[in-house]
Amino acid sequence: MAGQSRNTLVVPQARMALEQLKFEIAQELGIQLPQDGYYGNMTTRDVGTIGGNITRRLVQLAEQQLSGQSARF
């Protein structure tokens, strides 16, 4: 299943926002994402670091939303 994601989005309209978040986090971490979209040459550590930070950021956003605070990122 190379090149295909097995994850399906609950809200497909969020795809572009998640892609933007991925690029922002990679830039913050100093990790260069491939321009052709093929991540097979990236290290597992780099991909995992980006994914972990995306998860952390999404949890923070959800916690703020649940507490009624405005998100600041």
PQR file with spaces between the fields and no chain letter, atoms N, CA, C, O and H, PARSE charges and radii, in Angstrom:
ATOM       1  N    MET     1       0.829   -1.183    0.000 -0.4000 1.5000
ATOM       2  CA   MET     1       0.000    0.000    0.000 -0.0000 2.0000
ATOM       3  C    MET     1       0.880    1.255    0.000  0.5500 1.7000
ATOM       4  O    MET     1       0.539    2.258    0.626 -0.5500 1.4000
ATOM       5  N    ALA     2       1.970    1.192   -0.681 -0.4000 1.5000
ATOM       6  CA   ALA     2       2.920    2.306   -0.716 -0.0000 2.0000
ATOM       7  C    ALA     2       2.288    3.540   -1.341  0.5500 1.7000
ATOM       8  O    ALA     2       1.621    3.465   -2.373 -0.5500 1.4000
ATOM       9  H    ALA     2       2.247    0.377   -1.189  0.4000 1.0000
ATOM      10  N    GLY     3       2.514    4.675   -0.691 -0.4000 1.5000
ATOM      11  CA   GLY     3       2.022    5.934   -1.234 -0.0000 2.0000
ATOM      12  C    GLY     3       0.583    6.253   -0.888  0.5500 1.7000
ATOM      13  O    GLY     3       0.089    7.332   -1.216 -0.5500 1.4000
ATOM      14  H    GLY     3       3.056    4.735    0.147  0.4000 1.0000
ATOM      15  N    GLN     4      -0.097    5.324   -0.228 -0.4000 1.5000
ATOM      16  CA   GLN     4      -1.491    5.545    0.128 -0.0000 2.0000
ATOM      17  C    GLN     4      -1.638    5.574    1.634  0.5500 1.7000
ATOM      18  O    GLN     4      -1.008    4.794    2.349 -0.5500 1.4000
ATOM      19  H    GLN     4       0.305    4.448    0.039  0.4000 1.0000
ATOM      20  N    SER     5      -2.467    6.474    2.105 -0.4000 1.5000
ATOM      21  CA   SER     5      -2.729    6.550    3.538 -0.0000 2.0000
ATOM      22  C    SER     5      -3.886    5.631    3.882  0.5500 1.7000
ATOM      23  O    SER     5      -4.892    5.591    3.174 -0.5500 1.4000
ATOM      24  H    SER     5      -2.978    7.107    1.524  0.4000 1.0000
ATOM      25  N    ARG     6      -3.738    4.906    4.957 -0.4000 1.5000
ATOM      26  CA   ARG     6      -4.821    4.036    5.412 -0.0000 2.0000
ATOM      27  C    ARG     6      -5.754    4.774    6.351  0.5500 1.7000
ATOM      28  O    ARG     6      -6.817    4.266    6.707 -0.5500 1.4000
ATOM      29  H    ARG     6      -2.921    4.939    5.532  0.4000 1.0000
ATOM      30  N    ASN     7      -5.358    5.969    6.751 -0.4000 1.5000
ATOM      31  CA   ASN     7      -6.182    6.760    7.662 -0.0000 2.0000
ATOM      32  C    ASN     7      -7.218    7.539    6.872  0.5500 1.7000
ATOM      33  O    ASN     7      -6.909    8.150    5.848 -0.5500 1.4000
ATOM      34  H    ASN     7      -4.494    6.382    6.461  0.4000 1.0000
ATOM      35  N    THR     8      -8.437    7.510    7.355 -0.4000 1.5000
ATOM      36  CA   THR     8      -9.472    8.312    6.728 -0.0000 2.0000
ATOM      37  C    THR     8      -9.865    9.417    7.701  0.5500 1.7000
ATOM      38  O    THR     8      -9.946    9.190    8.908 -0.5500 1.4000
ATOM      39  H    THR     8      -8.687    7.014    8.186  0.4000 1.0000
ATOM      40  N    LEU     9     -10.104   10.592    7.179 -0.4000 1.5000
ATOM      41  CA   LEU     9     -10.464   11.728    8.010 -0.0000 2.0000
ATOM      42  C    LEU     9     -11.947   11.683    8.359  0.5500 1.7000
ATOM      43  O    LEU     9     -12.786   11.377    7.511 -0.5500 1.4000
ATOM      44  H    LEU     9     -10.038   10.776    6.199  0.4000 1.0000
ATOM      45  N    VAL    10     -12.254   11.987    9.595 -0.4000 1.5000
ATOM      46  CA   VAL    10     -13.644   12.081   10.018 -0.0000 2.0000
ATOM      47  C    VAL    10     -14.274   13.289    9.344  0.5500 1.7000
ATOM      48  O    VAL    10     -15.435   13.251    8.937 -0.5500 1.4000
ATOM      49  H    VAL    10     -11.573   12.235   10.284  0.4000 1.0000
ATOM      50  N    VAL    11     -13.496   14.364    9.231 -0.4000 1.5000
ATOM      51  CA   VAL    11     -13.953   15.586    8.567 -0.0000 2.0000
ATOM      52  C    VAL    11     -13.021   15.823    7.372  0.5500 1.7000
ATOM      53  O    VAL    11     -11.969   16.442    7.529 -0.5500 1.4000
ATOM      54  H    VAL    11     -12.552   14.394    9.563  0.4000 1.0000
ATOM      55  N    PRO    12     -13.394   15.338    6.184 -0.5600 1.5000
ATOM      56  CA   PRO    12     -12.507   15.458    5.019  0.2800 2.0000
ATOM      57  C    PRO    12     -12.122   16.906    4.682  0.5500 1.7000
ATOM      58  O    PRO    12     -11.073   17.140    4.082 -0.5500 1.4000
ATOM      59  N    GLN    13     -12.954   17.867    5.061 -0.4000 1.5000
ATOM      60  CA   GLN    13     -12.656   19.265    4.778 -0.0000 2.0000
ATOM      61  C    GLN    13     -11.446   19.763    5.583  0.5500 1.7000
ATOM      62  O    GLN    13     -10.917   20.838    5.299 -0.5500 1.4000
ATOM      63  H    GLN    13     -13.806   17.677    5.549  0.4000 1.0000
ATOM      64  N    ALA    14     -11.011   18.998    6.571 -0.4000 1.5000
ATOM      65  CA   ALA    14      -9.872   19.387    7.409 -0.0000 2.0000
ATOM      66  C    ALA    14      -8.532   19.001    6.779  0.5500 1.7000
ATOM      67  O    ALA    14      -7.482   19.342    7.324 -0.5500 1.4000
ATOM      68  H    ALA    14     -11.440   18.125    6.802  0.4000 1.0000
ATOM      69  N    ARG    15      -8.545   18.314    5.671 -0.4000 1.5000
ATOM      70  CA   ARG    15      -7.314   17.818    5.047 -0.0000 2.0000
ATOM      71  C    ARG    15      -6.291   18.927    4.801  0.5500 1.7000
ATOM      72  O    ARG    15      -5.117   18.762    5.135 -0.5500 1.4000
ATOM      73  H    ARG    15      -9.398   18.037    5.228  0.4000 1.0000
ATOM      74  N    MET    16      -6.706   20.028    4.236 -0.4000 1.5000
ATOM      75  CA   MET    16      -5.766   21.111    3.925 -0.0000 2.0000
ATOM      76  C    MET    16      -5.190   21.726    5.200  0.5500 1.7000
ATOM      77  O    MET    16      -4.005   22.056    5.244 -0.5500 1.4000
ATOM      78  H    MET    16      -7.659   20.162    3.965  0.4000 1.0000
ATOM      79  N    ALA    17      -6.010   21.881    6.229 -0.4000 1.5000
ATOM      80  CA   ALA    17      -5.515   22.440    7.500 -0.0000 2.0000
ATOM      81  C    ALA    17      -4.500   21.497    8.130  0.5500 1.7000
ATOM      82  O    ALA    17      -3.506   21.961    8.689 -0.5500 1.4000
ATOM      83  H    ALA    17      -6.973   21.613    6.193  0.4000 1.0000
ATOM      84  N    LEU    18      -4.718   20.201    8.058 -0.4000 1.5000
ATOM      85  CA   LEU    18      -3.770   19.237    8.608 -0.0000 2.0000
ATOM      86  C    LEU    18      -2.463   19.222    7.818  0.5500 1.7000
ATOM      87  O    LEU    18      -1.384   19.099    8.398 -0.5500 1.4000
ATOM      88  H    LEU    18      -5.525   19.824    7.603  0.4000 1.0000
ATOM      89  N    GLU    19      -2.562   19.348    6.501 -0.4000 1.5000
ATOM      90  CA   GLU    19      -1.347   19.431    5.672 -0.0000 2.0000
ATOM      91  C    GLU    19      -0.545   20.673    6.038  0.5500 1.7000
ATOM      92  O    GLU    19       0.678   20.612    6.164 -0.5500 1.4000
ATOM      93  H    GLU    19      -3.438   19.448    6.030  0.4000 1.0000
ATOM      94  N    GLN    20      -1.230   21.798    6.207 -0.4000 1.5000
ATOM      95  CA   GLN    20      -0.559   23.044    6.579 -0.0000 2.0000
ATOM      96  C    GLN    20       0.107   22.893    7.946  0.5500 1.7000
ATOM      97  O    GLN    20       1.233   23.348    8.145 -0.5500 1.4000
ATOM      98  H    GLN    20      -2.223   21.848    6.103  0.4000 1.0000
ATOM      99  N    LEU    21      -0.585   22.261    8.875 -0.4000 1.5000
ATOM     100  CA   LEU    21      -0.031   22.031   10.212 -0.0000 2.0000
ATOM     101  C    LEU    21       1.226   21.174   10.122  0.5500 1.7000
ATOM     102  O    LEU    21       2.207   21.434   10.820 -0.5500 1.4000
ATOM     103  H    LEU    21      -1.500   21.892    8.713  0.4000 1.0000
ATOM     104  N    LYS    22       1.202   20.157    9.270 -0.4000 1.5000
ATOM     105  CA   LYS    22       2.369   19.289    9.090 -0.0000 2.0000
ATOM     106  C    LYS    22       3.572   20.101    8.604  0.5500 1.7000
ATOM     107  O    LYS    22       4.678   19.934    9.119 -0.5500 1.4000
ATOM     108  H    LYS    22       0.405   19.946    8.703  0.4000 1.0000
ATOM     109  N    PHE    23       3.368   20.971    7.627 -0.4000 1.5000
ATOM     110  CA   PHE    23       4.465   21.776    7.106 -0.0000 2.0000
ATOM     111  C    PHE    23       4.967   22.786    8.133  0.5500 1.7000
ATOM     112  O    PHE    23       6.171   23.020    8.238 -0.5500 1.4000
ATOM     113  H    PHE    23       2.470   21.107    7.208  0.4000 1.0000
ATOM     114  N    GLU    24       4.054   23.381    8.887 -0.4000 1.5000
ATOM     115  CA   GLU    24       4.454   24.343    9.921 -0.0000 2.0000
ATOM     116  C    GLU    24       5.301   23.671   10.994  0.5500 1.7000
ATOM     117  O    GLU    24       6.333   24.205   11.402 -0.5500 1.4000
ATOM     118  H    GLU    24       3.076   23.191    8.802  0.4000 1.0000
ATOM     119  N    ILE    25       4.868   22.508   11.447 -0.4000 1.5000
ATOM     120  CA   ILE    25       5.600   21.809   12.499 -0.0000 2.0000
ATOM     121  C    ILE    25       6.960   21.335   11.992  0.5500 1.7000
ATOM     122  O    ILE    25       7.958   21.448   12.704 -0.5500 1.4000
ATOM     123  H    ILE    25       4.030   22.074   11.116  0.4000 1.0000
ATOM     124  N    ALA    26       7.008   20.814   10.785 -0.4000 1.5000
ATOM     125  CA   ALA    26       8.291   20.379   10.218 -0.0000 2.0000
ATOM     126  C    ALA    26       9.259   21.564   10.139  0.5500 1.7000
ATOM     127  O    ALA    26      10.444   21.426   10.440 -0.5500 1.4000
ATOM     128  H    ALA    26       6.197   20.723   10.207  0.4000 1.0000
ATOM     129  N    GLN    27       8.746   22.721    9.735 -0.4000 1.5000
ATOM     130  CA   GLN    27       9.597   23.907    9.648 -0.0000 2.0000
ATOM     131  C    GLN    27      10.088   24.322   11.031  0.5500 1.7000
ATOM     132  O    GLN    27      11.260   24.660   11.195 -0.5500 1.4000
ATOM     133  H    GLN    27       7.783   22.834    9.491  0.4000 1.0000
ATOM     134  N    GLU    28       9.203   24.301   12.026 -0.4000 1.5000
ATOM     135  CA   GLU    28       9.588   24.649   13.393 -0.0000 2.0000
ATOM     136  C    GLU    28      10.680   23.717   13.913  0.5500 1.7000
ATOM     137  O    GLU    28      11.564   24.141   14.657 -0.5500 1.4000
ATOM     138  H    GLU    28       8.250   24.026   11.892  0.4000 1.0000
ATOM     139  N    LEU    29      10.613   22.445   13.517 -0.4000 1.5000
ATOM     140  CA   LEU    29      11.573   21.449   13.974 -0.0000 2.0000
ATOM     141  C    LEU    29      12.837   21.411   13.117  0.5500 1.7000
ATOM     142  O    LEU    29      13.799   20.724   13.459 -0.5500 1.4000
ATOM     143  H    LEU    29       9.895   22.101   12.913  0.4000 1.0000
ATOM     144  N    GLY    30      12.834   22.143   12.013 -0.4000 1.5000
ATOM     145  CA   GLY    30      13.986   22.144   11.121 -0.0000 2.0000
ATOM     146  C    GLY    30      14.101   20.890   10.280  0.5500 1.7000
ATOM     147  O    GLY    30      15.195   20.515    9.857 -0.5500 1.4000
ATOM     148  H    GLY    30      12.052   22.700   11.735  0.4000 1.0000
ATOM     149  N    ILE    31      12.976   20.241   10.037 -0.4000 1.5000
ATOM     150  CA   ILE    31      12.955   19.019    9.231 -0.0000 2.0000
ATOM     151  C    ILE    31      12.460   19.368    7.834  0.5500 1.7000
ATOM     152  O    ILE    31      11.396   19.967    7.675 -0.5500 1.4000
ATOM     153  H    ILE    31      12.087   20.545   10.380  0.4000 1.0000
ATOM     154  N    GLN    32      13.230   18.994    6.833 -0.4000 1.5000
ATOM     155  CA   GLN    32      12.882   19.284    5.442 -0.0000 2.0000
ATOM     156  C    GLN    32      11.951   18.198    4.905  0.5500 1.7000
ATOM     157  O    GLN    32      12.315   17.023    4.874 -0.5500 1.4000
ATOM     158  H    GLN    32      14.095   18.507    6.962  0.4000 1.0000
ATOM     159  N    LEU    33      10.754   18.592    4.484 -0.4000 1.5000
ATOM     160  CA   LEU    33       9.827   17.637    3.877 -0.0000 2.0000
ATOM     161  C    LEU    33      10.114   17.557    2.382  0.5500 1.7000
ATOM     162  O    LEU    33      10.442   18.568    1.762 -0.5500 1.4000
ATOM     163  H    LEU    33      10.458   19.547    4.509  0.4000 1.0000
ATOM     164  N    PRO    34       9.996   16.370    1.797 -0.5600 1.5000
ATOM     165  CA   PRO    34      10.259   16.214    0.364  0.2800 2.0000
ATOM     166  C    PRO    34       9.222   16.962   -0.481  0.5500 1.7000
ATOM     167  O    PRO    34       8.026   16.930   -0.191 -0.5500 1.4000
ATOM     168  N    GLN    35       9.696   17.622   -1.511 -0.4000 1.5000
ATOM     169  CA   GLN    35       8.810   18.387   -2.390 -0.0000 2.0000
ATOM     170  C    GLN    35       7.897   17.491   -3.220  0.5500 1.7000
ATOM     171  O    GLN    35       6.798   17.900   -3.593 -0.5500 1.4000
ATOM     172  H    GLN    35      10.668   17.648   -1.746  0.4000 1.0000
ATOM     173  N    ASP    36       8.347   16.269   -3.510 -0.4000 1.5000
ATOM     174  CA   ASP    36       7.544   15.379   -4.351 -0.0000 2.0000
ATOM     175  C    ASP    36       6.468   14.612   -3.578  0.5500 1.7000
ATOM     176  O    ASP    36       5.680   13.878   -4.174 -0.5500 1.4000
ATOM     177  H    ASP    36       9.239   15.936   -3.206  0.4000 1.0000
ATOM     178  N    GLY    37       6.433   14.782   -2.234 -0.4000 1.5000
ATOM     179  CA   GLY    37       5.412   14.131   -1.431 -0.0000 2.0000
ATOM     180  C    GLY    37       5.734   12.697   -1.054  0.5500 1.7000
ATOM     181  O    GLY    37       4.934   12.046   -0.382 -0.5500 1.4000
ATOM     182  H    GLY    37       7.073   15.378   -1.749  0.4000 1.0000
ATOM     183  N    TYR    38       6.892   12.187   -1.474 -0.4000 1.5000
ATOM     184  CA   TYR    38       7.289   10.820   -1.140 -0.0000 2.0000
ATOM     185  C    TYR    38       8.110   10.850    0.143  0.5500 1.7000
ATOM     186  O    TYR    38       9.205   11.411    0.173 -0.5500 1.4000
ATOM     187  H    TYR    38       7.542   12.716   -2.020  0.4000 1.0000
ATOM     188  N    TYR    39       7.579   10.249    1.199 -0.4000 1.5000
ATOM     189  CA   TYR    39       8.225   10.288    2.506 -0.0000 2.0000
ATOM     190  C    TYR    39       9.072    9.049    2.785  0.5500 1.7000
ATOM     191  O    TYR    39       9.599    8.905    3.889 -0.5500 1.4000
ATOM     192  H    TYR    39       6.689    9.793    1.175  0.4000 1.0000
ATOM     193  N    GLY    40       9.214    8.157    1.813 -0.4000 1.5000
ATOM     194  CA   GLY    40       9.946    6.909    1.993 -0.0000 2.0000
ATOM     195  C    GLY    40      11.418    7.079    2.301  0.5500 1.7000
ATOM     196  O    GLY    40      12.036    6.180    2.870 -0.5500 1.4000
ATOM     197  H    GLY    40       8.787    8.274    0.916  0.4000 1.0000
ATOM     198  N    ASN    41      11.992    8.213    1.937 -0.4000 1.5000
ATOM     199  CA   ASN    41      13.412    8.443    2.197 -0.0000 2.0000
ATOM     200  C    ASN    41      13.661    9.188    3.500  0.5500 1.7000
ATOM     201  O    ASN    41      14.810    9.449    3.856 -0.5500 1.4000
ATOM     202  H    ASN    41      11.490    8.944    1.474  0.4000 1.0000
ATOM     203  N    MET    42      12.599    9.530    4.209 -0.4000 1.5000
ATOM     204  CA   MET    42      12.756   10.213    5.496 -0.0000 2.0000
ATOM     205  C    MET    42      12.984    9.178    6.598  0.5500 1.7000
ATOM     206  O    MET    42      12.547    8.033    6.489 -0.5500 1.4000
ATOM     207  H    MET    42      11.666    9.318    3.920  0.4000 1.0000
ATOM     208  N    THR    43      13.668    9.593    7.650 -0.4000 1.5000
ATOM     209  CA   THR    43      13.891    8.667    8.755 -0.0000 2.0000
ATOM     210  C    THR    43      12.600    8.505    9.559  0.5500 1.7000
ATOM     211  O    THR    43      11.761    9.403    9.626 -0.5500 1.4000
ATOM     212  H    THR    43      14.023   10.523    7.739  0.4000 1.0000
ATOM     213  N    THR    44      12.480    7.330   10.162 -0.4000 1.5000
ATOM     214  CA   THR    44      11.325    7.054   11.004 -0.0000 2.0000
ATOM     215  C    THR    44      11.270    8.049   12.159  0.5500 1.7000
ATOM     216  O    THR    44      10.191    8.482   12.563 -0.5500 1.4000
ATOM     217  H    THR    44      13.162    6.601   10.108  0.4000 1.0000
ATOM     218  N    ARG    45      12.422    8.403   12.679 -0.4000 1.5000
ATOM     219  CA   ARG    45      12.491    9.348   13.792 -0.0000 2.0000
ATOM     220  C    ARG    45      11.896   10.706   13.389  0.5500 1.7000
ATOM     221  O    ARG    45      11.105   11.281   14.137 -0.5500 1.4000
ATOM     222  H    ARG    45      13.299    8.051   12.351  0.4000 1.0000
ATOM     223  N    ASP    46      12.276   11.221   12.204 -0.4000 1.5000
ATOM     224  CA   ASP    46      11.762   12.522   11.761 -0.0000 2.0000
ATOM     225  C    ASP    46      10.253   12.488   11.540  0.5500 1.7000
ATOM     226  O    ASP    46       9.534   13.386   11.977 -0.5500 1.4000
ATOM     227  H    ASP    46      12.919   10.754   11.597  0.4000 1.0000
ATOM     228  N    VAL    47       9.783   11.453   10.862 -0.4000 1.5000
ATOM     229  CA   VAL    47       8.344   11.334   10.592 -0.0000 2.0000
ATOM     230  C    VAL    47       7.578   11.193   11.907  0.5500 1.7000
ATOM     231  O    VAL    47       6.518   11.795   12.078 -0.5500 1.4000
ATOM     232  H    VAL    47      10.367   10.724   10.506  0.4000 1.0000
ATOM     233  N    GLY    48       8.111   10.404   12.831 -0.4000 1.5000
ATOM     234  CA   GLY    48       7.460   10.225   14.128 -0.0000 2.0000
ATOM     235  C    GLY    48       7.453   11.494   14.951  0.5500 1.7000
ATOM     236  O    GLY    48       6.483   11.781   15.652 -0.5500 1.4000
ATOM     237  H    GLY    48       8.972    9.914   12.692  0.4000 1.0000
ATOM     238  N    THR    49       8.539   12.261   14.869 -0.4000 1.5000
ATOM     239  CA   THR    49       8.608   13.533   15.591 -0.0000 2.0000
ATOM     240  C    THR    49       7.556   14.504   15.072  0.5500 1.7000
ATOM     241  O    THR    49       6.888   15.181   15.854 -0.5500 1.4000
ATOM     242  H    THR    49       9.327   12.028   14.299  0.4000 1.0000
ATOM     243  N    ILE    50       7.412   14.569   13.771 -0.4000 1.5000
ATOM     244  CA   ILE    50       6.397   15.450   13.183 -0.0000 2.0000
ATOM     245  C    ILE    50       5.002   14.982   13.606  0.5500 1.7000
ATOM     246  O    ILE    50       4.182   15.790   14.043 -0.5500 1.4000
ATOM     247  H    ILE    50       7.954   14.020   13.136  0.4000 1.0000
ATOM     248  N    GLY    51       4.732   13.685   13.479 -0.4000 1.5000
ATOM     249  CA   GLY    51       3.424   13.146   13.856 -0.0000 2.0000
ATOM     250  C    GLY    51       3.112   13.347   15.328  0.5500 1.7000
ATOM     251  O    GLY    51       1.982   13.684   15.682 -0.5500 1.4000
ATOM     252  H    GLY    51       5.397   13.028   13.124  0.4000 1.0000
ATOM     253  N    GLY    52       4.086   13.147   16.176 -0.4000 1.5000
ATOM     254  CA   GLY    52       3.890   13.354   17.606 -0.0000 2.0000
ATOM     255  C    GLY    52       3.574   14.794   17.942  0.5500 1.7000
ATOM     256  O    GLY    52       2.733   15.073   18.797 -0.5500 1.4000
ATOM     257  H    GLY    52       5.004   12.873   15.889  0.4000 1.0000
ATOM     258  N    ASN    53       4.252   15.712   17.264 -0.4000 1.5000
ATOM     259  CA   ASN    53       3.994   17.131   17.507 -0.0000 2.0000
ATOM     260  C    ASN    53       2.639   17.562   16.952  0.5500 1.7000
ATOM     261  O    ASN    53       1.981   18.429   17.528 -0.5500 1.4000
ATOM     262  H    ASN    53       4.935   15.486   16.570  0.4000 1.0000
ATOM     263  N    ILE    54       2.220   16.969   15.845 -0.4000 1.5000
ATOM     264  CA   ILE    54       0.881   17.254   15.323 -0.0000 2.0000
ATOM     265  C    ILE    54      -0.154   16.811   16.353  0.5500 1.7000
ATOM     266  O    ILE    54      -1.088   17.551   16.659 -0.5500 1.4000
ATOM     267  H    ILE    54       2.755   16.266   15.376  0.4000 1.0000
ATOM     268  N    THR    55       0.016   15.597   16.889 -0.4000 1.5000
ATOM     269  CA   THR    55      -0.922   15.086   17.887 -0.0000 2.0000
ATOM     270  C    THR    55      -0.946   15.983   19.115  0.5500 1.7000
ATOM     271  O    THR    55      -2.015   16.312   19.628 -0.5500 1.4000
ATOM     272  H    THR    55       0.775   14.995   16.640  0.4000 1.0000
ATOM     273  N    ARG    56       0.229   16.378   19.585 -0.4000 1.5000
ATOM     274  CA   ARG    56       0.320   17.255   20.756 -0.0000 2.0000
ATOM     275  C    ARG    56      -0.428   18.568   20.507  0.5500 1.7000
ATOM     276  O    ARG    56      -1.174   19.039   21.365 -0.5500 1.4000
ATOM     277  H    ARG    56       1.098   16.111   19.168  0.4000 1.0000
ATOM     278  N    ARG    57      -0.222   19.147   19.332 -0.4000 1.5000
ATOM     279  CA   ARG    57      -0.868   20.419   18.991 -0.0000 2.0000
ATOM     280  C    ARG    57      -2.378   20.262   18.902  0.5500 1.7000
ATOM     281  O    ARG    57      -3.115   21.128   19.375 -0.5500 1.4000
ATOM     282  H    ARG    57       0.384   18.764   18.634  0.4000 1.0000
ATOM     283  N    LEU    58      -2.858   19.160   18.298 -0.4000 1.5000
ATOM     284  CA   LEU    58      -4.299   18.941   18.177 -0.0000 2.0000
ATOM     285  C    LEU    58      -4.945   18.726   19.541  0.5500 1.7000
ATOM     286  O    LEU    58      -6.060   19.192   19.777 -0.5500 1.4000
ATOM     287  H    LEU    58      -2.260   18.457   17.914  0.4000 1.0000
ATOM     288  N    VAL    59      -4.253   18.024   20.446 -0.4000 1.5000
ATOM     289  CA   VAL    59      -4.774   17.828   21.796 -0.0000 2.0000
ATOM     290  C    VAL    59      -4.852   19.171   22.520  0.5500 1.7000
ATOM     291  O    VAL    59      -5.837   19.442   23.206 -0.5500 1.4000
ATOM     292  H    VAL    59      -3.347   17.646   20.255  0.4000 1.0000
ATOM     293  N    GLN    60      -3.835   20.007   22.378 -0.4000 1.5000
ATOM     294  CA   GLN    60      -3.858   21.332   23.001 -0.0000 2.0000
ATOM     295  C    GLN    60      -5.033   22.162   22.485  0.5500 1.7000
ATOM     296  O    GLN    60      -5.728   22.822   23.259 -0.5500 1.4000
ATOM     297  H    GLN    60      -3.034   19.786   21.820  0.4000 1.0000
ATOM     298  N    LEU    61      -5.245   22.121   21.169 -0.4000 1.5000
ATOM     299  CA   LEU    61      -6.364   22.861   20.584 -0.0000 2.0000
ATOM     300  C    LEU    61      -7.696   22.365   21.128  0.5500 1.7000
ATOM     301  O    LEU    61      -8.574   23.164   21.454 -0.5500 1.4000
ATOM     302  H    LEU    61      -4.680   21.585   20.541  0.4000 1.0000
ATOM     303  N    ALA    62      -7.848   21.050   21.226 -0.4000 1.5000
ATOM     304  CA   ALA    62      -9.095   20.477   21.738 -0.0000 2.0000
ATOM     305  C    ALA    62      -9.308   20.843   23.204  0.5500 1.7000
ATOM     306  O    ALA    62     -10.423   21.171   23.608 -0.5500 1.4000
ATOM     307  H    ALA    62      -7.135   20.401   20.961  0.4000 1.0000
ATOM     308  N    GLU    63      -8.239   20.786   24.002 -0.4000 1.5000
ATOM     309  CA   GLU    63      -8.360   21.152   25.417 -0.0000 2.0000
ATOM     310  C    GLU    63      -8.769   22.611   25.574  0.5500 1.7000
ATOM     311  O    GLU    63      -9.614   22.940   26.406 -0.5500 1.4000
ATOM     312  H    GLU    63      -7.333   20.520   23.674  0.4000 1.0000
ATOM     313  N    GLN    64      -8.173   23.475   24.779 -0.4000 1.5000
ATOM     314  CA   GLN    64      -8.525   24.891   24.843 -0.0000 2.0000
ATOM     315  C    GLN    64      -9.965   25.118   24.413  0.5500 1.7000
ATOM     316  O    GLN    64     -10.683   25.919   25.011 -0.5500 1.4000
ATOM     317  H    GLN    64      -7.487   23.209   24.102  0.4000 1.0000
ATOM     318  N    GLN    65     -10.377   24.415   23.381 -0.4000 1.5000
ATOM     319  CA   GLN    65     -11.748   24.559   22.899 -0.0000 2.0000
ATOM     320  C    GLN    65     -12.738   24.069   23.956  0.5500 1.7000
ATOM     321  O    GLN    65     -13.776   24.694   24.174 -0.5500 1.4000
ATOM     322  H    GLN    65      -9.794   23.764   22.895  0.4000 1.0000
ATOM     323  N    LEU    66     -12.424   22.968   24.602 -0.4000 1.5000
ATOM     324  CA   LEU    66     -13.308   22.437   25.631 -0.0000 2.0000
ATOM     325  C    LEU    66     -13.374   23.347   26.856  0.5500 1.7000
ATOM     326  O    LEU    66     -14.404   23.424   27.526 -0.5500 1.4000
ATOM     327  H    LEU    66     -11.581   22.460   24.425  0.4000 1.0000
ATOM     328  N    SER    67     -12.284   24.026   27.139 -0.4000 1.5000
ATOM     329  CA   SER    67     -12.263   24.909   28.322 -0.0000 2.0000
ATOM     330  C    SER    67     -12.786   26.298   27.995  0.5500 1.7000
ATOM     331  O    SER    67     -12.925   27.131   28.891 -0.5500 1.4000
ATOM     332  H    SER    67     -11.448   23.964   26.595  0.4000 1.0000
ATOM     333  N    GLY    68     -13.080   26.562   26.726 -0.4000 1.5000
ATOM     334  CA   GLY    68     -13.620   27.860   26.338 -0.0000 2.0000
ATOM     335  C    GLY    68     -12.576   28.925   26.091  0.5500 1.7000
ATOM     336  O    GLY    68     -12.924   30.091   25.904 -0.5500 1.4000
ATOM     337  H    GLY    68     -12.967   25.885   25.998  0.4000 1.0000
ATOM     338  N    GLN    69     -11.302   28.559   26.083 -0.4000 1.5000
ATOM     339  CA   GLN    69     -10.240   29.509   25.795 -0.0000 2.0000
ATOM     340  C    GLN    69     -10.040   29.619   24.298  0.5500 1.7000
ATOM     341  O    GLN    69     -10.410   28.717   23.547 -0.5500 1.4000
ATOM     342  H    GLN    69     -11.019   27.611   26.235  0.4000 1.0000
ATOM     343  N    SER    70      -9.457   30.719   23.867 -0.4000 1.5000
ATOM     344  CA   SER    70      -9.140   30.866   22.451 -0.0000 2.0000
ATOM     345  C    SER    70      -7.783   30.227   22.187  0.5500 1.7000
ATOM     346  O    SER    70      -6.881   30.292   23.021 -0.5500 1.4000
ATOM     347  H    SER    70      -9.157   31.452   24.477  0.4000 1.0000
ATOM     348  N    ALA    71      -7.652   29.616   21.029 -0.4000 1.5000
ATOM     349  CA   ALA    71      -6.393   28.967   20.654 -0.0000 2.0000
ATOM     350  C    ALA    71      -5.380   30.009   20.195  0.5500 1.7000
ATOM     351  O    ALA    71      -5.708   30.931   19.449 -0.5500 1.4000
ATOM     352  H    ALA    71      -8.386   29.564   20.351  0.4000 1.0000
ATOM     353  N    ARG    72      -4.145   29.843   20.655 -0.4000 1.5000
ATOM     354  CA   ARG    72      -3.085   30.776   20.267 -0.0000 2.0000
ATOM     355  C    ARG    72      -1.902   30.007   19.744  0.5500 1.7000
ATOM     356  O    ARG    72      -1.040   29.587   20.515 -0.5500 1.4000
ATOM     357  H    ARG    72      -3.879   29.093   21.262  0.4000 1.0000
ATOM     358  N    PHE    73      -1.846   29.811   18.410 -0.4000 1.5000
ATOM     359  CA   PHE    73      -0.703   29.123   17.793 -0.0000 2.0000
ATOM     360  C    PHE    73      -0.251   29.867   16.597  0.5500 1.7000
ATOM     361  O    PHE    73       0.700   29.452   15.935 -0.5500 1.4000
ATOM     362  H    PHE    73      -2.547   30.152   17.783  0.4000 1.0000
